[in-house]
Amino acid sequence: MFNSISVPVLGVVQNMSYYACPACQHREYIFGQDGAKRTALELNLELLGEVHPMPCFACSALGPCLRPPHSKLTRRSR
């Protein structure tokens, strides 16, 4: 699609690639594994990364953050 309108594509990012258990960090691949990697190979593009859903994505100005208070992410953001 982007090629038809001359927009350069830098690469592929897989959104919601896996769920990481907050207790043990086990990864559960919600929608299968390596779909973006296969797409990147087919299109001769770079796989730029995988983004996994995190409870803190539910944060908003209207509600509390659902991030566990002792998670690695919480410690990094303080």
Buried (B, 14 or more C-beta within 10 A) or exposed (E): EEEEEEEEEEEBEBEEBBBBEBEEEEBEBEEEBBEBBEEBEEEEBEBEEBBBBBEBEEEEEEEEBEBEEEBEEEEEEE
